[in-house]
Structure formats: structure tokens, C-alpha cells
């Protein structure tokens, strides 16, 4: 099967040769030199007011004023880089899955350079990765979830647990990039995410626990994979953070310790 896959790609490359999006070199969508030229940010800012934040956390006042459940949004690279914009466009809208590797490498380099993984505890017990899910209609159109591929690459590098089945996109929405008004963007994505059916009952189990009523041991052992964990939601780009905010709303009943967003760039 692997041989057939390799042969298929060889034939496609022969008929539809690849050219580097940066320099035009044949044989690559992105050559090593152009990949190395992409910027990696060296710090973080409050995603609400934009002030510098050495720890990545959003300002307490900003979070209170906006009722935000997000601890912060980590941004790996610079949207002003035109090559990066082109790469993200080819990845999302021309379905070039191979570009997941260099794009995820920006996330990995950012997390290593800023030491955020160690700040989170550096333990695969404490930190969980969750890719932002696509609605079934969008997934059928694209053929893959671009956020999931990025999350898998980050997972492979840091060996952090990856949860693909806990969060779903419960309703179809317009693409956020087609909406320019911030209020409309927020309304478009509001209540678009929900806990998957296997997990949606968990918040209702908190009441009997608080009353010290017995719960079967097999249920208790697998009760809540997010409780007291640090969650990193992974997506390709963000603008206002509305998508991350709604994902955080859906996950909050499971009592994670913190919820973060991680993107390639902020447009």
C-alpha cells in the first residue's frame, strides 16, 4: 500500500510538478530555504488589548471586561509576511496538505523558543491538545481538517495527548474570513461548538458528586478527561478570537484548569 501511495504521488508530480511558493524552485511546495525565511515570533501579547505579555496570559482586566474564558492566544508567526499568507491560502483553499509540515513547524518553533510548553508544566499529563473541529459539510468540501493536521504534528513533536473526539461543530456557519464586522463575526460563531455526545452528560454528573452520592467506579475512573488540565486549542489563523471563545464556552463545563488558543498567525 505504501509503495502504491508513493507511486501515485510520483505520477502526480510528473504530470503536475510542484514549484516552491517562495522562489519557484521545482520539486517543492516550499523549499528549505524559503521555509527557513518564515518568521517565528519571540513573545506574546494580550489577545484583547494587544499589550505585551511575557507569560502569554491576557490581562485580568481585559478578561473580566470581555467575560473571556481563554487564558490567552499564542501566535506563532507574522500575518504581515506575504509568503506566509500565500502558504496558508494554498493549505486551506487549494487543499495542499503537505504544507501542514512547515506550518506546524512554526508553531513548534514558537513554543520551543518562548518556552511555553515548560511554562505549562512540560508534562504530557497536564497539557492536552484539541484541534478546532470542522462541520461535516465543510469537512466534506475540504477533505481534511486543517487544524487537526497541525495538531497532529505538534502532538508528534511534543508527545502531548491529542483529543479529536471531545468537541464538535454542532452547526454550519459562514466562513469567518467573509465577515468583516466584529459583532457579526461573534454572532456567526456563537454556540457553534458543543461537547460530543459521549461527553455531553459529564457536567450533569457534578451535582450528585457534590452531594457525595455514589457513582459506579467504572464511570468515575473515566469521568472527565479535561478536569484540571491545560487545554491548547489549535487552529490555523484567528482574527478576533471568537472561534476560540466559543470553543472555550463549550469546554468550560468540564472544568479545565486553563484554555489557550494556538494559531499560525493572526489576520
Beta strands, then each sheet from edge to edge (+ up, - down):
strand 1: 72-75
strand 2: 127-131
strand 3: 161-162
strand 4: 167-169
strand 5: 193-195
strand 6: 230-234
strand 7: 237-238
strand 8: 258-263
strand 9: 265-266
sheet 1: 1+ 8+ 6+ 2+ 3+
sheet 2: 4+ 5-
sheet 3: 7+ 9+
end
